[in-house]
Structures are given as C-alpha cells and as structure tokens.
C-alpha cells in the first residue's frame, strides 16, 4: 500500500510544520518565520522536513501563494529510488538523507516548482527508533480531543490522485514516464472534456499497482475563452498542483460530516449545477443510482460521470489557498 503525503507552504509569523492525516494520506502544512531565526540543530533533530528551507519557502509563496510544493510517496528505499530516478533523467532537488538511522528522504523535480519526495522507513523490530511519521514529530496525546482514540470519521479512505497543470503536456509526461516507470492510466482530449469554447488535454499516469495516480493537464489555446487550466497557470505563475482528489467510501456521509462543521471553517463547495442536470440524471444513471441517491446528489450538488470504468460521483471545493488556483 502506498503512503501519500502532500506538503503545502505559506508564509506566517513563525516557522511551523503541522501534519494531519486520514487513513494512509498525510497532509503537511509548513511555513517559515517572518523574522529569520538562528539554526541551532541538525535536520535530523528537528520536528520539520529536512529539505525545508526558509528562503526557498518565501520564494515559492511569493510566486505561487499557499500551494502544494511536495508530493511524497513511500518507497522501499528512498536512496535507491532517487539514484534510479536520476539515472533515468530526473532532475535532483534534494539528495538522500538518513534520519535517526531509520528514515530516508530524497527529492527530485516533478513540474514547475513542485518536487516528488521519496520516503522509506526501517521500522523493523531490531531498529532503535520507530516512527509514525518523521523523526521529531510526536503522536497526538490521548487527552487531545482529536487523537486517534476519538477520531473524526468523515469516511475518507485515501488520496485518490494529484492533478497538476502544465504548459506542455507531452514534454512533462515524457519526463515523468522515463524516471518513474509509471504507465498511462487514462487520457482525455479537448474533444472529450471541452465545451467548444474552451478545453484541455489530460493524461493520468499510474504506478504498477495503480495506487499512485498523477494526472497532468494542459490548456487548449486559441479557443473563444480561457480554460480553467490556462487561468490556473496565470494565477499560479506557472505549472503546479491544481487539485487533490480524496476517495470516500460514502460521499454522502462525507459531505454531511463536512457541512455539519462548515460554521467552524473547512471547505466551501462550488455552486450546484442547474436543476435540469438532475432531472436528466435518472435517464443516465438510473440503473446504478436509486431515487434516494439521485435526490442526495442534487441536495449536495454532486456531479455524476459515467464511462467504461464505472460511475464517478464527485464534488469540487472552492479554491482553498489565497489565489484562484488550488482546490
């Protein structure tokens, strides 16, 4: 089973790194201090990401706002994965490091200013250290209301895929395929997903057991109006991660739980489609969804798509950062 990890960066008052997790997915929010602080300890002894650099984080935030900088996957050996990637054309971003003789971490360039991070653990019975995440991080205590002893269950199973937007799809896909060995999982062209006035081309790459999916999109230029991909590239000032897709075992339950807490923060979702969308839904998917489920789709504004892979229920949040890009 593959462990996903996403690293978002933004510039607050003090340096802070906070991981939150659901099932095998972990989201990490990192930020530098506004006032530079002296560096007193080695990367292996801090509750932070070894590759974190304040000046790089400031530069990233200035260009892209609050956005995803690193996509991490758990591998058997991060050092071997890094070396093999470099031998097959990957651009190095951070060389392998060994933390507490138990955790290895390394990074290569993915697209734009985003990196692919490799992490491997040696949590065998003979190891002195055993980590749930990275050295320096501590599990939430049982007395904390958000600890594992009383977790909030939103029904989220894992991270399904990460979608990135780029200017040149074929060049980026060729680069990724060469050093990851990923295979083509799905492909869509402007004819499949365009409106006639705007469009995009999209290709999804997957690892061998298809637990890691990297979707890459490019805009179609010269159309009557800009596509959302072209708009993203302008707001983000270049290529980057557009959205993260979370897989739920029950999307209706997930949305109910999220909306219960909407008054305390959380996601805002995109406006629902017009009434006619749902009045025609029974004709399209009535053999898969019953009347009650179709009614719930309309209640929550869920989009329903169907192809030879099956039926997909999904909903998109409004942008979660400080720009009209990532969601």
C-alpha positions as CSV (number, residue, x, y, z in Angstrom):
1,X,0.0,0.0,0.0
2,X,1.4,3.4,-1.0
3,X,1.6,6.2,1.5
4,X,0.8,9.7,0.1
5,X,2.0,12.9,1.6
6,X,1.4,16.5,0.4
7,X,3.4,19.5,1.5
8,X,1.7,22.9,1.3
9,X,3.6,26.1,2.0
10,X,2.5,29.6,3.1
11,X,4.3,32.5,5.0
12,X,3.0,33.1,8.6
13,X,4.6,34.7,11.6
14,X,6.6,31.8,13.0
15,X,8.1,28.6,11.5
16,X,5.6,25.8,11.9
17,X,5.2,22.3,10.4
18,X,1.9,20.5,11.1
19,X,0.9,17.1,9.7
20,X,-2.7,16.0,9.6
21,X,-3.7,12.5,8.4
22,X,-6.7,10.4,7.4
23,X,-6.1,6.7,6.7
24,X,-2.9,6.4,4.6
25,X,-2.9,10.0,3.5
26,X,-1.0,12.8,5.3
27,X,-1.2,16.5,4.6
28,X,1.7,18.6,5.9
29,X,1.5,22.4,6.2
30,X,4.9,24.1,6.5
31,X,5.8,27.8,6.9
32,X,8.9,29.9,7.6
33,X,9.3,32.6,10.2
34,X,8.9,36.2,9.0
35,X,11.9,37.0,11.1
36,X,14.9,34.7,10.4
37,X,15.8,32.6,13.4
38,X,19.3,31.1,14.1
39,X,19.7,27.5,13.2
40,X,20.7,25.6,16.3
41,X,20.2,21.9,15.4
42,X,20.7,19.4,12.7
43,X,17.8,18.5,10.3
44,X,17.6,15.0,12.0
45,X,16.8,16.5,15.4
46,X,14.0,18.9,14.4
47,X,10.3,18.4,14.0
48,X,10.5,19.5,10.4
49,X,11.1,18.3,6.9
50,X,14.9,18.0,6.3
51,X,14.6,19.6,2.9
52,X,12.7,22.7,4.3
53,X,14.5,26.0,3.6
54,X,13.0,29.3,4.7
55,X,14.3,31.3,1.7
56,X,13.0,28.7,-0.8
57,X,9.7,28.7,1.0
58,X,9.4,32.5,0.9
59,X,10.2,32.5,-2.9
60,X,7.7,29.7,-3.5
61,X,5.0,31.5,-1.6
62,X,5.7,34.8,-3.4
63,X,5.3,33.1,-6.8
64,X,2.5,30.6,-6.1
65,X,0.8,31.7,-2.8
66,X,-0.4,28.9,-0.5
67,X,0.1,25.9,-2.7
68,X,1.5,22.3,-2.8
69,X,5.2,22.1,-3.1
70,X,5.9,18.4,-2.5
71,X,4.2,15.2,-3.4
72,X,5.6,12.3,-1.3
73,X,5.3,8.6,-1.8
74,X,6.6,5.8,0.5
75,X,9.1,3.5,-1.3
76,X,11.2,0.5,-0.3
77,X,14.4,2.6,-0.3
78,X,14.4,6.3,-0.9
79,X,18.1,6.4,-1.7
80,X,17.8,3.7,-4.4
81,X,14.6,5.4,-5.8
82,X,16.5,8.7,-6.0
83,X,19.5,7.2,-7.7
84,X,17.4,5.3,-10.3
85,X,15.4,8.4,-11.0
86,X,18.5,10.5,-11.6
87,X,19.9,7.7,-13.9
88,X,16.7,7.9,-15.9
89,X,16.7,11.6,-16.4
90,X,15.1,13.1,-13.2
91,X,16.4,16.5,-12.0
92,X,17.7,16.3,-8.4
93,X,16.1,18.6,-5.9
94,X,17.4,17.2,-2.5
95,X,19.9,14.4,-2.1
96,X,19.1,11.4,0.1
97,X,19.5,11.9,3.9
98,X,19.3,9.3,6.7
99,X,17.4,10.4,9.8
100,X,18.0,8.6,13.1
101,X,19.2,5.6,11.2
102,X,15.6,4.7,10.4
103,X,14.1,7.1,7.8
104,X,15.5,8.1,4.4
105,X,14.2,11.0,2.4
106,X,15.1,12.5,-1.0
107,X,13.5,14.7,-3.6
108,X,13.5,15.1,-7.4
109,X,11.9,17.8,-9.6
110,X,8.4,17.0,-10.8
111,X,7.0,20.0,-12.7
112,X,7.2,23.7,-12.1
113,X,8.5,24.3,-8.6
114,X,6.9,21.1,-7.3
115,X,9.0,18.1,-6.2
116,X,8.4,14.4,-5.8
117,X,9.6,13.3,-2.4
118,X,10.7,9.7,-1.7
119,X,10.4,8.4,1.9
120,X,11.4,5.0,3.3
121,X,11.2,3.6,6.8
122,X,13.2,1.0,8.7
123,X,10.7,0.2,11.4
124,X,11.7,-3.4,12.0
125,X,11.9,-5.0,15.5
126,X,15.7,-4.5,15.6
127,X,15.6,-0.8,14.9
128,X,16.1,1.5,17.9
129,X,13.6,4.0,16.5
130,X,10.1,3.5,15.1
131,X,8.2,6.5,13.6
132,X,4.6,7.0,12.7
133,X,5.7,9.9,10.5
134,X,9.2,11.6,10.7
135,X,11.7,12.0,13.5
136,X,10.9,14.9,15.8
137,X,7.1,14.6,15.3
138,X,5.1,13.2,18.1
139,X,1.7,11.5,18.0
140,X,-1.2,13.4,19.4
141,X,-1.8,12.5,23.1
142,X,-4.9,10.5,24.1
143,X,-6.1,13.5,26.1
144,X,-6.4,15.6,22.9
145,X,-10.0,15.5,21.5
146,X,-8.6,14.9,18.0
147,X,-6.4,12.0,19.0
148,X,-6.7,8.5,17.4
149,X,-8.8,7.4,20.4
150,X,-11.6,9.7,19.3
151,X,-11.0,10.5,15.6
152,X,-13.5,12.3,13.4
153,X,-14.7,9.9,10.8
154,X,-15.5,11.6,7.5
155,X,-15.4,8.4,5.5
156,X,-12.2,9.4,3.6
157,X,-10.2,6.4,2.6
158,X,-7.1,7.8,0.9
159,X,-5.8,10.3,-1.6
160,X,-7.0,9.1,-5.0
161,X,-4.9,11.3,-7.2
162,X,-3.0,14.6,-7.6
163,X,-3.7,16.7,-10.6
164,X,-1.1,19.2,-12.0
165,X,-1.4,21.8,-14.6
166,X,1.4,22.4,-17.1
167,X,2.0,24.3,-20.3
168,X,3.3,21.4,-22.4
169,X,1.7,18.0,-21.6
170,X,3.7,15.8,-23.9
171,X,7.1,17.1,-22.6
172,X,6.2,16.7,-18.9
173,X,4.6,13.2,-19.4
174,X,7.7,12.0,-21.3
175,X,9.9,13.3,-18.4
176,X,7.8,11.6,-15.8
177,X,7.4,8.3,-17.6
178,X,11.2,8.0,-18.1
179,X,12.2,8.3,-14.4
180,X,9.2,6.9,-12.6
181,X,8.3,4.0,-14.9
182,X,4.7,4.9,-14.5
183,X,2.3,3.8,-17.2
184,X,-0.6,5.6,-18.9
185,X,-3.8,5.1,-16.9
186,X,-6.3,7.3,-18.7
187,X,-6.3,10.0,-21.3
188,X,-8.8,12.8,-22.2
189,X,-8.6,15.3,-25.0
190,X,-10.4,18.6,-25.6
191,X,-13.0,16.7,-27.7
192,X,-13.8,14.6,-24.6
193,X,-13.9,17.4,-21.9
194,X,-14.0,20.6,-23.8
195,X,-17.1,22.9,-24.3
196,X,-16.3,24.1,-27.8
197,X,-15.3,27.5,-26.4
198,X,-12.5,26.2,-24.1
199,X,-10.8,22.9,-23.4
200,X,-8.0,20.9,-22.0
201,X,-5.9,17.8,-22.7
202,X,-5.3,15.4,-19.7
203,X,-3.3,12.3,-19.1
204,X,-3.1,10.2,-15.9
205,X,0.0,8.2,-15.0
206,X,-0.1,5.3,-12.5
207,X,2.4,3.1,-10.8
208,X,2.3,-0.7,-11.3
209,X,-0.4,-1.5,-8.8
210,X,-2.2,1.8,-9.6
211,X,-2.2,3.1,-6.0
212,X,-0.4,6.3,-7.1
213,X,-2.1,8.4,-9.8
214,X,-0.5,11.6,-11.2
215,X,-2.8,13.4,-13.5
216,X,-1.3,16.1,-15.8
217,X,-3.4,18.7,-17.6
218,X,-2.6,21.3,-20.3
219,X,-4.8,24.0,-21.7
220,X,-6.0,24.2,-25.3
221,X,-5.0,27.7,-26.6
222,X,-6.8,29.8,-29.2
223,X,-10.3,29.0,-28.0
224,X,-13.1,31.6,-27.6
225,X,-12.4,31.8,-23.8
226,X,-9.7,30.7,-21.5
227,X,-10.0,27.2,-19.9
228,X,-9.6,26.8,-16.2
229,X,-6.2,25.3,-16.8
230,X,-4.9,28.5,-18.6
231,X,-6.4,30.6,-15.8
232,X,-4.7,28.5,-13.2
233,X,-1.3,28.8,-15.0
234,X,-1.7,32.6,-14.9
235,X,-2.7,32.9,-11.3
236,X,-0.1,30.3,-10.1
237,X,2.6,32.0,-12.2
238,X,3.5,28.6,-13.9
239,X,3.0,24.9,-13.6
240,X,1.8,23.4,-10.3
241,X,-0.6,21.2,-8.4
242,X,-4.2,22.2,-9.2
243,X,-6.2,19.8,-7.0
244,X,-6.1,16.9,-4.7
245,X,-8.8,14.2,-5.0
246,X,-9.8,12.4,-1.8
247,X,-11.5,9.0,-2.1
248,X,-14.5,8.4,0.1
249,X,-16.3,5.1,0.9
250,X,-19.5,7.1,1.1
251,X,-19.6,10.6,-0.5
252,X,-23.0,11.4,1.0
253,X,-21.7,10.7,4.6
254,X,-18.5,12.6,3.9
255,X,-20.4,15.7,2.8
256,X,-22.9,15.5,5.7
257,X,-20.0,15.5,8.2
258,X,-18.2,18.3,6.5
259,X,-21.2,20.5,6.2
260,X,-22.0,19.9,9.9
261,X,-18.8,21.7,10.7
262,X,-19.0,24.4,8.0
263,X,-19.6,27.1,10.6
264,X,-16.2,26.3,12.2
265,X,-14.3,26.5,9.0
266,X,-13.5,23.9,6.4
267,X,-14.3,23.7,2.7
268,X,-16.7,25.8,0.7
269,X,-18.0,23.9,-2.3
270,X,-18.6,25.1,-5.9
271,X,-22.2,26.1,-6.8
272,X,-24.6,23.2,-7.8
273,X,-25.4,22.6,-11.4
274,X,-28.8,23.8,-12.7
275,X,-32.0,21.8,-11.9
276,X,-32.1,20.3,-15.4
277,X,-28.8,18.5,-14.7
278,X,-30.5,16.3,-12.0
279,X,-33.9,16.0,-13.8
280,X,-32.0,14.2,-16.6
281,X,-29.8,12.1,-14.2
282,X,-32.2,9.2,-13.8
283,X,-32.1,8.6,-17.6
284,X,-28.3,8.5,-17.5
285,X,-27.5,6.5,-14.3
286,X,-30.9,5.2,-13.1
287,X,-29.7,1.7,-13.3
288,X,-26.8,2.5,-10.9
289,X,-28.2,5.1,-8.5
290,X,-31.6,4.8,-6.9
291,X,-34.1,7.7,-6.5
292,X,-32.9,8.5,-3.0
293,X,-29.2,8.7,-4.1
294,X,-30.1,10.9,-7.1
295,X,-32.0,13.1,-4.6
296,X,-28.9,13.3,-2.4
297,X,-26.7,14.2,-5.4
298,X,-29.0,17.1,-6.1
299,X,-29.1,18.1,-2.4
300,X,-25.3,18.3,-2.1
301,X,-24.5,19.4,-5.7
302,X,-22.7,16.2,-6.6
303,X,-21.6,15.7,-10.2
304,X,-22.1,12.3,-11.7
305,X,-20.0,11.0,-14.6
306,X,-20.0,7.6,-16.3
307,X,-17.7,5.7,-18.6
308,X,-16.4,2.2,-19.2
309,X,-14.6,2.3,-15.9
310,X,-17.8,2.8,-14.0
311,X,-19.8,5.6,-12.3
312,X,-18.0,8.5,-10.6
313,X,-19.6,10.8,-8.0
314,X,-17.5,13.9,-7.2
315,X,-17.8,17.4,-6.0
316,X,-15.2,20.2,-6.1
317,X,-14.3,22.7,-3.3
318,X,-13.8,26.4,-4.0
319,X,-10.0,27.4,-4.0
320,X,-8.5,26.8,-0.6
321,X,-5.5,29.0,-0.9
322,X,-5.1,32.7,-1.4
323,X,-5.4,32.6,-5.2
324,X,-7.9,31.2,-7.7
325,X,-6.0,28.1,-8.3
326,X,-5.6,25.1,-5.9
327,X,-8.7,23.2,-4.7
